[in-house]
Amino acid sequence: MKKVLKKVLNTIDVPSDLDSIISINHKSEVVPISVDMTEKGVDEIWQSVLNLYKTGTQPAITLCLRRKGEIILNRSIGHVRGNGPLDTQYSPKTVATPDTPVCLFSASKAVTALLIHMLAEDGSISLLDPVSYYCPEFAQNGKKNITIHQILAHRGGIPGIPSNTPIEILWGSDETWRLLCEAKPISADGDHLAYHAITGGYVLERVLETVTGQNIQEFLDDKIRKPMGMKYFTYGVEKKYLPILAENYMTGPKLGFPVSWAIKRALGGDVETIGQAVSDPRFQEAVIPAGNLVATAEEISRFFQMMRNAGEWNGKKICDPLTIKRSVQEYGSLRIDKTMMMPMRYSAGMMLGGNPLGMWGPMSGSAYGHMGLMNKLCWADEARDISCSLLTTGISFIGHHIPSLVKFVNTVAKNCPRVTEKQKTGAFG
């Protein structure tokens, strides 16, 4: 019966000895009381991660949680390869560590968005300008007036790549750009909220490269990666890092209509095709600004901590405080996203929390971040003075693990008490 259930749910074998697959960076973690937390509260947060792992949908999980700028949890559990749903007890296994690089998928959008806001900060662009002002070829088929801001806020009218486009097209930005330029928008006036899963990144990349003369990887290096001392934090990875890049596995039950239809519409391929694509070295080495930034959990937590610090990191100014505020300012009220078919609040680049309840937990109106393929969660919460990243390697769009994901977010919110207005510092201080 257990084997049948495992096959139906498409889950991994969960080892009985979890301690053998847990790695903790003790040196980086501070004592909870130093940041106004309790040992019990931190244990509850970690236990919620263990409970998520026990669902069998996540072969590996890495976690980094900062509170008041200090690392509280920097840990991992599971295997980066060798314990997928189809692997056997004889498959070579590699245990994850907190230093394991993981593909962020759509959480990459938060980083790309901030790069665009930094372009606006230095006067290279105006977010309210049409994309076609910088890239005239984009004006085809009624897209002349679609603005950069609308692309950032998922109101650009081009939420998906054209149907029947081979997934391999995404490895080369020139052909993808041609398709997007020729595409006819579903709406050209910015009133149609529909998540741009992959398309917006290519548009923003083309604008950035046109006005700077740099490719987006170089711009990221100069503006964020090198100043903040990141080892990875690149779109895709260099070939030498492929052997240590965490492998992603399709987990969870087989999807039927309408979920399968919605995923194909948003991502341009069915679940099986997506599973094959993300394991393809061409995807892993490509530059896909909306979908394949690679980082450790600590690195993406560091990025959101910099945002929490109003654009400052270790005494270095990464960007202006006003740039951070503009990047997280709500654009439009809570509305049904017509791609994801769920209520969402967006800024020009971030997924926002809400009051009394939001995607980043209860009373998360000051929280902002991004998820990646439903299971990767990266965010900062101004009121709680935290930056958190939960990176997983199971790609499961629906399944019995969803309550555990929600429980994790709520447990973080519960055990990181909101600071008073007098205590607040940073972008919203």
Kinemage of the C-alpha trace (Angstrom):
@kinemage 1
@onewidth
@group {chain A} dominant
@subgroup {mainchain}
@vectorlist {calphas} color= white
{ca met a 1} P 0.000 0.000 0.000
{ca lys a 2} L 2.845 2.360 0.874
{ca lys a 3} L 4.480 1.791 -2.528
{ca val a 4} L 1.192 2.410 -4.325
{ca leu a 5} L 0.607 5.664 -2.425
{ca lys a 6} L 4.192 6.776 -3.154
{ca lys a 7} L 3.663 6.126 -6.860
{ca val a 8} L 0.329 7.956 -6.958
{ca leu a 9} L 1.692 10.951 -5.051
{ca asn a 10} L 5.041 10.773 -6.904
{ca thr a 11} L 7.103 11.312 -3.774
{ca ile a 12} L 10.622 10.521 -2.592
{ca asp a 13} L 11.734 8.032 0.039
{ca val a 14} L 11.988 9.971 3.294
{ca pro a 15} L 14.886 8.568 5.363
{ca ser a 16} L 14.047 7.467 8.889
{ca asp a 17} L 17.186 9.159 10.199
{ca leu a 18} L 16.692 12.818 9.326
{ca asp a 19} L 19.774 13.910 11.274
{ca ser a 20} L 21.966 12.200 8.691
{ca ile a 21} L 20.693 14.515 5.927
{ca ile a 22} L 20.571 17.782 7.890
{ca ser a 23} L 23.364 20.316 7.570
{ca ile a 24} L 23.582 23.402 9.818
{ca asn a 25} L 25.959 26.328 9.495
{ca his a 26} L 26.314 26.829 13.245
{ca lys a 27} L 28.987 29.486 12.810
{ca ser a 28} L 26.604 31.860 11.030
{ca glu a 29} L 23.577 31.440 13.314
{ca val a 30} L 23.134 33.843 16.241
{ca val a 31} L 21.296 33.066 19.473
{ca pro a 32} L 17.578 33.891 19.166
{ca ile a 33} L 17.399 36.183 22.196
{ca ser a 34} L 19.846 38.584 20.544
{ca val a 35} L 17.212 39.408 17.916
{ca asp a 36} L 14.166 39.254 20.198
{ca met a 37} L 13.199 35.687 19.355
{ca thr a 38} L 12.935 32.553 21.488
{ca glu a 39} L 14.624 29.185 21.176
{ca lys a 40} L 11.175 27.626 21.107
{ca gly a 41} L 10.074 29.884 18.274
{ca val a 42} L 13.156 29.114 16.171
{ca asp a 43} L 12.655 25.397 16.814
{ca glu a 44} L 9.042 25.710 15.647
{ca ile a 45} L 10.163 27.324 12.403
{ca trp a 46} L 12.724 24.598 11.744
{ca gln a 47} L 10.185 21.913 12.633
{ca ser a 48} L 7.825 23.354 10.017
{ca val a 49} L 10.614 22.870 7.452
{ca leu a 50} L 11.093 19.266 8.597
{ca asn a 51} L 7.355 18.702 8.282
{ca leu a 52} L 7.474 20.018 4.718
{ca tyr a 53} L 10.327 17.642 3.930
{ca lys a 54} L 8.370 14.721 5.403
{ca thr a 55} L 5.654 15.223 2.783
{ca gly a 56} L 8.100 13.584 0.360
{ca thr a 57} L 7.627 16.284 -2.287
{ca gln a 58} L 10.915 18.124 -1.749
{ca pro a 59} L 14.121 16.122 -2.301
{ca ala a 60} L 16.125 19.004 -0.801
{ca ile a 61} L 15.318 22.174 1.113
{ca thr a 62} L 17.673 25.004 2.009
{ca leu a 63} L 16.649 27.788 4.373
{ca cys a 64} L 18.076 31.121 5.432
{ca leu a 65} L 16.206 33.407 7.820
{ca arg a 66} L 17.542 36.770 8.930
{ca arg a 67} L 16.009 38.773 11.756
{ca lys a 68} L 17.181 42.322 12.456
{ca gly a 69} L 19.953 41.726 9.972
{ca glu a 70} L 21.340 38.649 11.749
{ca ile a 71} L 21.130 35.051 10.552
{ca ile a 72} L 18.891 32.947 12.757
{ca leu a 73} L 18.637 29.834 10.577
{ca asn a 74} L 21.048 28.754 7.835
{ca arg a 75} L 20.291 25.094 7.244
{ca ser a 76} L 19.463 22.378 4.748
{ca ile a 77} L 17.870 18.950 4.631
{ca gly a 78} L 17.725 16.267 1.967
{ca his a 79} L 19.652 15.355 -1.156
{ca val a 80} L 20.546 17.562 -4.106
{ca arg a 81} L 20.579 14.442 -6.279
{ca gly a 82} L 20.031 10.720 -6.000
{ca asn a 83} L 16.736 10.674 -4.104
{ca gly a 84} L 14.163 11.708 -6.680
{ca pro a 85} L 10.843 9.878 -7.063
{ca leu a 86} L 12.297 7.558 -9.716
{ca asp a 87} L 15.682 7.002 -8.046
{ca thr a 88} L 16.410 3.792 -6.177
{ca gln a 89} L 18.285 2.910 -3.020
{ca tyr a 90} L 21.312 2.234 -5.227
{ca ser a 91} L 21.350 5.664 -6.877
{ca pro a 92} L 24.417 7.743 -5.887
{ca lys a 93} L 23.245 10.362 -3.422
{ca thr a 94} L 24.595 13.805 -2.559
{ca val a 95} L 23.428 15.513 0.632
{ca ala a 96} L 22.463 19.176 0.399
{ca thr a 97} L 24.273 21.868 2.363
{ca pro a 98} L 23.419 25.512 3.096
{ca asp a 99} L 25.980 26.399 0.406
{ca thr a 100} L 24.202 24.444 -2.330
{ca pro a 101} L 23.303 26.636 -5.335
{ca val a 102} L 19.653 26.328 -6.402
{ca cys a 103} L 17.760 27.697 -9.390
{ca leu a 104} L 15.258 30.295 -8.163
{ca phe a 105} L 12.966 30.058 -11.194
{ca ser a 106} L 10.436 32.918 -11.005
{ca ala a 107} L 11.924 34.341 -7.826
{ca ser a 108} L 14.544 35.642 -10.285
{ca lys a 109} L 12.021 38.316 -11.265
{ca ala a 110} L 12.561 40.230 -8.033
{ca val a 111} L 16.255 40.676 -8.844
{ca thr a 112} L 15.656 41.586 -12.478
{ca ala a 113} L 13.002 44.080 -11.417
{ca leu a 114} L 15.357 45.846 -9.036
{ca leu a 115} L 17.966 46.137 -11.801
{ca ile a 116} L 15.367 47.943 -13.917
{ca his a 117} L 14.474 50.259 -11.027
{ca met a 118} L 18.190 51.001 -10.640
{ca leu a 119} L 18.286 51.977 -14.323
{ca ala a 120} L 15.482 54.435 -13.586
{ca glu a 121} L 17.398 55.711 -10.560
{ca asp a 122} L 20.401 56.715 -12.662
{ca gly a 123} L 18.201 58.343 -15.312
{ca ser a 124} L 18.839 55.824 -18.075
{ca ile a 125} L 15.118 55.109 -18.454
{ca ser a 126} L 11.723 56.191 -17.219
{ca leu a 127} L 9.492 53.356 -16.102
{ca leu a 128} L 6.510 55.202 -17.578
{ca asp a 129} L 8.026 55.249 -21.050
{ca pro a 130} L 6.765 52.726 -23.593
{ca val a 131} L 9.105 49.816 -24.232
{ca ser a 132} L 9.027 50.878 -27.893
{ca tyr a 133} L 10.696 54.189 -26.983
{ca tyr a 134} L 13.895 52.224 -26.414
{ca cys a 135} L 13.191 49.218 -28.633
{ca pro a 136} L 11.044 50.397 -31.596
{ca glu a 137} L 10.584 46.864 -32.959
{ca phe a 138} L 8.433 46.026 -29.926
{ca ala a 139} L 5.659 48.330 -31.200
{ca gln a 140} L 4.335 45.719 -33.647
{ca asn a 141} L 0.705 44.561 -33.512
{ca gly a 142} L -0.592 47.188 -31.118
{ca lys a 143} L 2.158 47.194 -28.462
{ca lys a 144} L 3.391 50.726 -29.129
{ca asn a 145} L 2.158 52.181 -25.834
{ca ile a 146} L 2.895 49.296 -23.446
{ca thr a 147} L 5.178 50.715 -20.758
{ca ile a 148} L 8.110 49.279 -18.867
{ca his a 149} L 6.123 49.705 -15.647
{ca gln a 150} L 3.271 47.631 -17.051
{ca ile a 151} L 5.679 44.840 -17.977
{ca leu a 152} L 7.090 44.875 -14.432
{ca ala a 153} L 3.591 44.750 -12.928
{ca his a 154} L 2.301 41.897 -15.154
{ca arg a 155} L 0.006 44.203 -17.109
{ca gly a 156} L 1.972 44.236 -20.343
{ca gly a 157} L -0.498 42.120 -22.304
{ca ile a 158} L 1.976 39.386 -23.283
{ca pro a 159} L 1.739 36.871 -20.412
{ca gly a 160} L 2.754 33.812 -22.456
{ca ile a 161} L 4.944 32.916 -25.377
{ca pro a 162} L 3.041 31.996 -28.566
{ca ser a 163} L 1.453 28.542 -28.461
{ca asn a 164} L 3.352 25.625 -29.980
{ca thr a 165} L 6.685 27.417 -29.581
{ca pro a 166} L 9.453 24.837 -29.030
{ca ile a 167} L 10.817 25.162 -25.494
{ca glu a 168} L 14.361 25.272 -26.909
{ca ile a 169} L 13.623 28.742 -28.293
{ca leu a 170} L 13.998 30.080 -24.751
{ca trp a 171} L 17.707 29.252 -24.689
{ca gly a 172} L 18.349 31.978 -27.257
{ca ser a 173} L 17.090 35.467 -26.438
{ca asp a 174} L 17.185 36.802 -30.027
{ca glu a 175} L 14.568 34.387 -31.346
{ca thr a 176} L 12.428 34.824 -28.248
{ca trp a 177} L 12.630 38.591 -28.666
{ca arg a 178} L 11.504 38.287 -32.279
{ca leu a 179} L 8.473 36.253 -31.219
{ca leu a 180} L 7.546 38.747 -28.502
{ca cys a 181} L 7.882 41.671 -30.892
{ca glu a 182} L 5.557 39.957 -33.365
{ca ala a 183} L 3.072 38.880 -30.688
{ca lys a 184} L -0.330 40.521 -30.471
{ca pro a 185} L -1.166 41.573 -26.884
{ca ile a 186} L -4.275 40.340 -25.134
{ca ser a 187} L -4.610 43.920 -23.880
{ca ala a 188} L -2.578 47.029 -24.643
{ca asp a 189} L -3.950 49.492 -22.080
{ca gly a 190} L -2.554 47.993 -18.875
{ca asp a 191} L -5.892 46.968 -17.366
{ca his a 192} L -5.420 43.214 -17.792
{ca leu a 193} L -3.578 41.630 -14.852
{ca ala a 194} L -2.032 38.360 -16.019
{ca tyr a 195} L 1.204 36.962 -14.624
{ca his a 196} L 4.066 37.144 -17.140
{ca ala a 197} L 5.824 33.923 -16.163
{ca ile a 198} L 8.720 34.117 -18.584
{ca thr a 199} L 8.066 36.797 -21.209
{ca gly a 200} L 8.562 39.978 -19.202
{ca gly a 201} L 12.137 39.101 -18.363
{ca tyr a 202} L 13.174 39.056 -22.004
{ca val a 203} L 11.560 42.454 -22.602
{ca leu a 204} L 13.286 43.996 -19.580
{ca glu a 205} L 16.585 42.409 -20.590
{ca arg a 206} L 16.380 43.936 -24.065
{ca val a 207} L 15.620 47.403 -22.687
{ca leu a 208} L 18.520 47.161 -20.216
{ca glu a 209} L 21.009 46.014 -22.822
{ca thr a 210} L 19.869 48.654 -25.312
{ca val a 211} L 20.387 51.581 -22.938
{ca thr a 212} L 23.528 50.353 -21.124
{ca gly a 213} L 25.467 48.549 -23.842
{ca gln a 214} L 26.111 45.778 -21.290
{ca asn a 215} L 24.508 42.376 -21.190
{ca ile a 216} L 22.274 41.809 -18.181
{ca gln a 217} L 24.741 39.408 -16.567
{ca glu a 218} L 27.463 42.059 -16.618
{ca phe a 219} L 25.063 44.674 -15.234
{ca leu a 220} L 24.020 42.334 -12.411
{ca asp a 221} L 27.689 41.667 -11.625
{ca asp a 222} L 28.544 45.353 -11.462
{ca lys a 223} L 25.490 46.550 -9.543
{ca ile a 224} L 24.680 43.735 -7.102
{ca arg a 225} L 26.659 40.501 -7.283
{ca lys a 226} L 30.200 41.812 -6.860
{ca pro a 227} L 29.436 44.690 -4.460
{ca met a 228} L 27.557 42.259 -2.211
{ca gly a 229} L 30.215 39.528 -2.405
{ca met a 230} L 28.038 36.810 -3.942
{ca lys a 231} L 29.667 33.597 -5.173
{ca tyr a 232} L 26.783 32.556 -7.413
{ca phe a 233} L 23.853 34.951 -7.978
{ca thr a 234} L 24.016 34.673 -11.762
{ca tyr a 235} L 21.489 33.936 -14.482
{ca gly a 236} L 22.251 30.280 -15.050
{ca val a 237} L 25.623 28.900 -13.956
{ca glu a 238} L 29.046 28.438 -15.426
{ca lys a 239} L 29.706 24.946 -16.746
{ca lys a 240} L 32.125 24.253 -13.875
{ca tyr a 241} L 29.264 24.617 -11.366
{ca leu a 242} L 26.827 22.267 -13.107
{ca pro a 243} L 27.929 19.240 -11.016
{ca ile a 244} L 27.047 21.006 -7.762
{ca leu a 245} L 23.881 22.765 -8.922
{ca ala a 246} L 20.874 21.254 -7.135
{ca glu a 247} L 18.835 18.995 -9.382
{ca asn a 248} L 15.110 19.690 -9.632
{ca tyr a 249} L 12.583 16.855 -9.679
{ca met a 250} L 8.967 16.685 -10.771
{ca thr a 251} L 6.990 15.530 -7.750
{ca gly a 252} L 3.369 15.362 -6.723
{ca pro a 253} L 0.372 13.773 -8.436
{ca lys a 254} L -0.220 13.886 -12.179
{ca leu a 255} L -2.043 17.054 -13.130
{ca gly a 256} L -5.309 17.166 -15.004
{ca phe a 257} L -7.394 19.901 -16.569
{ca pro a 258} L -7.690 22.819 -15.769
{ca val a 259} L -4.391 22.994 -13.814
{ca ser a 260} L -2.395 21.408 -16.635
{ca trp a 261} L -3.939 23.840 -19.123
{ca ala a 262} L -3.137 26.873 -16.934
{ca ile a 263} L 0.488 25.799 -16.503
{ca lys a 264} L 0.961 25.243 -20.222
{ca arg a 265} L -0.565 28.628 -20.995
{ca ala a 266} L 1.697 30.407 -18.503
{ca leu a 267} L 4.961 28.563 -19.096
{ca gly a 268} L 4.641 27.518 -22.722
{ca gly a 269} L 4.873 23.799 -22.096
{ca asp a 270} L 3.254 20.918 -20.264
{ca val a 271} L 4.575 19.680 -16.937
{ca glu a 272} L 6.634 16.885 -18.493
{ca thr a 273} L 8.283 19.306 -20.925
{ca ile a 274} L 9.058 21.735 -18.099
{ca gly a 275} L 10.593 18.930 -16.058
{ca gln a 276} L 12.870 17.984 -18.921
{ca ala a 277} L 13.733 21.607 -19.696
{ca val a 278} L 14.883 22.600 -16.210
{ca ser a 279} L 17.237 19.605 -16.115
{ca asp a 280} L 18.698 20.485 -19.509
{ca pro a 281} L 22.231 21.976 -19.303
{ca arg a 282} L 21.189 24.454 -21.995
{ca phe a 283} L 18.578 25.875 -19.608
{ca gln a 284} L 20.984 25.769 -16.686
{ca glu a 285} L 23.656 27.724 -18.567
{ca ala a 286} L 21.341 30.127 -20.414
{ca val a 287} L 20.398 33.675 -19.382
{ca ile a 288} L 16.671 33.721 -18.620
{ca pro a 289} L 16.032 36.895 -16.575
{ca ala a 290} L 12.568 35.862 -15.389
{ca gly a 291} L 13.386 32.281 -14.598
{ca asn a 292} L 16.869 30.939 -13.916
{ca leu a 293} L 18.878 33.025 -11.473
{ca val a 294} L 21.010 30.667 -9.385
{ca ala a 295} L 21.860 31.406 -5.751
{ca thr a 296} L 22.179 29.884 -2.330
{ca ala a 297} L 19.408 30.470 0.204
{ca glu a 298} L 21.762 32.769 2.105
{ca glu a 299} L 22.540 34.824 -1.011
{ca ile a 300} L 18.921 35.548 -1.912
{ca ser a 301} L 18.175 36.271 1.758
{ca arg a 302} L 21.142 38.670 1.637
{ca phe a 303} L 19.580 40.388 -1.385
{ca phe a 304} L 16.278 40.931 0.415
{ca gln a 305} L 18.129 42.075 3.526
{ca met a 306} L 19.812 44.727 1.378
{ca met a 307} L 16.347 45.849 0.291
{ca arg a 308} L 15.282 45.816 3.925
{ca asn a 309} L 18.320 48.028 4.644
{ca ala a 310} L 16.989 50.639 2.191
{ca gly a 311} L 19.521 49.697 -0.470
{ca glu a 312} L 22.607 49.381 1.750
{ca trp a 313} L 24.835 46.372 2.370
{ca asn a 314} L 27.781 46.345 4.783
{ca gly a 315} L 28.335 50.056 4.421
{ca lys a 316} L 28.020 50.009 0.626
{ca lys a 317} L 25.221 51.832 -1.161
{ca ile a 318} L 23.736 49.403 -3.680
{ca cys a 319} L 20.874 51.681 -4.629
{ca asp a 320} L 18.918 54.650 -3.334
{ca pro a 321} L 16.288 54.191 -0.588
{ca leu a 322} L 13.702 55.764 -2.877
{ca thr a 323} L 14.445 53.084 -5.481
{ca ile a 324} L 13.560 50.412 -2.950
{ca lys a 325} L 10.338 52.191 -2.040
{ca arg a 326} L 9.319 52.501 -5.671
{ca ser a 327} L 10.072 48.841 -6.350
{ca val a 328} L 7.720 47.665 -3.581
{ca gln a 329} L 4.954 50.250 -3.987
{ca glu a 330} L 1.627 48.571 -4.715
{ca tyr a 331} L 0.400 48.940 -8.283
{ca gly a 332} L -3.343 48.452 -8.301
{ca ser a 333} L -5.404 46.820 -5.602
{ca leu a 334} L -5.886 43.130 -4.852
{ca arg a 335} L -7.201 41.559 -8.070
{ca ile a 336} L -7.634 38.174 -9.669
{ca asp a 337} L -4.560 37.349 -11.715
{ca lys a 338} L -5.918 35.943 -14.980
{ca thr a 339} L -2.919 33.674 -15.484
{ca met a 340} L -2.711 32.167 -12.005
{ca met a 341} L -6.457 32.529 -11.364
{ca met a 342} L -5.968 33.704 -7.797
{ca pro a 343} L -6.093 37.082 -6.010
{ca met a 344} L -2.706 38.837 -6.055
{ca arg a 345} L -1.155 42.147 -5.031
{ca tyr a 346} L 1.812 43.297 -7.093
{ca ser a 347} L 4.255 46.128 -7.139
{ca ala a 348} L 6.344 46.814 -10.228
{ca gly a 349} L 8.292 43.603 -9.752
{ca met a 350} L 7.317 42.094 -6.397
{ca met a 351} L 4.560 39.915 -4.990
{ca leu a 352} L 3.130 41.733 -1.986
{ca gly a 353} L 1.692 40.508 1.291
{ca gly a 354} L -1.567 41.712 2.750
{ca asn a 355} L -3.662 42.495 5.820
{ca pro a 356} L -5.258 40.726 7.569
{ca leu a 357} L -3.849 37.869 5.493
{ca gly a 358} L -1.537 37.640 2.519
{ca met a 359} L 0.812 35.281 0.728
{ca trp a 360} L 3.575 36.104 3.231
{ca gly a 361} L 1.398 35.269 6.228
{ca pro a 362} L -1.022 37.077 8.534
{ca met a 363} L -0.637 40.854 8.825
{ca ser a 364} L 1.991 40.891 6.087
{ca gly a 365} L 1.020 44.159 4.455
{ca ser a 366} L 4.609 45.408 4.611
{ca ala a 367} L 6.071 42.218 3.115
{ca tyr a 368} L 7.334 41.822 -0.439
{ca gly a 369} L 9.128 39.085 -2.336
{ca his a 370} L 8.607 36.445 -4.968
{ca met a 371} L 7.910 32.744 -5.285
{ca gly a 372} L 9.436 30.379 -7.812
{ca leu a 373} L 7.393 27.577 -9.401
{ca met a 374} L 5.065 27.616 -6.379
{ca asn a 375} L 7.537 25.941 -3.994
{ca lys a 376} L 10.403 28.433 -3.622
{ca leu a 377} L 9.652 31.374 -1.332
{ca cys a 378} L 11.836 34.459 -0.912
{ca trp a 379} L 10.671 37.607 0.877
{ca ala a 380} L 11.292 40.426 3.323
{ca asp a 381} L 8.837 41.760 5.873
{ca glu a 382} L 9.484 45.303 7.034
{ca ala a 383} L 7.239 45.058 10.101
{ca arg a 384} L 8.904 41.881 11.340
{ca asp a 385} L 12.395 42.977 10.288
{ca ile a 386} L 13.126 39.708 8.484
{ca ser a 387} L 14.442 38.457 5.167
{ca cys a 388} L 13.721 34.825 4.459
{ca ser a 389} L 14.379 32.310 1.713
{ca leu a 390} L 13.113 28.769 1.453
{ca leu a 391} L 14.560 27.040 -1.615
{ca thr a 392} L 13.241 23.627 -2.593
{ca thr a 393} L 14.012 21.155 -5.375
{ca gly a 394} L 10.615 19.553 -5.854
{ca ile a 395} L 8.424 20.925 -8.651
{ca ser a 396} L 4.914 20.148 -7.508
{ca phe a 397} L 2.109 22.494 -8.497
{ca ile a 398} L -0.595 20.870 -6.415
{ca gly a 399} L -0.476 18.241 -3.721
{ca his a 400} L -0.599 17.376 -0.061
{ca his a 401} L 2.481 19.528 0.694
{ca ile a 402} L 0.685 22.851 0.123
{ca pro a 403} L -0.651 23.056 3.715
{ca ser a 404} L 2.916 22.509 4.971
{ca leu a 405} L 4.194 25.364 2.797
{ca val a 406} L 1.478 27.649 4.167
{ca lys a 407} L 2.226 26.453 7.696
{ca phe a 408} L 5.898 27.320 7.249
{ca val a 409} L 5.115 30.908 6.207
{ca asn a 410} L 2.638 31.328 9.049
{ca thr a 411} L 5.092 29.869 11.562
{ca val a 412} L 7.745 32.372 10.511
{ca ala a 413} L 5.225 35.183 10.890
{ca lys a 414} L 4.075 33.913 14.271
{ca asn a 415} L 7.558 33.623 15.749
{ca cys a 416} L 9.016 36.830 14.336
{ca pro a 417} L 7.007 39.440 16.265
{ca arg a 418} L 6.213 42.701 14.550
{ca val a 419} L 8.482 45.502 15.769
{ca thr a 420} L 7.022 48.791 16.964
{ca glu a 421} L 7.105 51.924 14.843
{ca lys a 422} L 9.758 53.339 17.179
{ca gln a 423} L 11.983 50.320 16.599
{ca lys a 424} L 11.676 50.262 12.825
{ca thr a 425} L 14.593 51.210 10.611
{ca gly a 426} L 15.208 50.877 6.869
{ca ala a 427} L 13.169 51.564 3.773
{ca phe a 428} L 9.902 52.004 5.647
{ca gly a 429} L 11.336 53.237 8.937
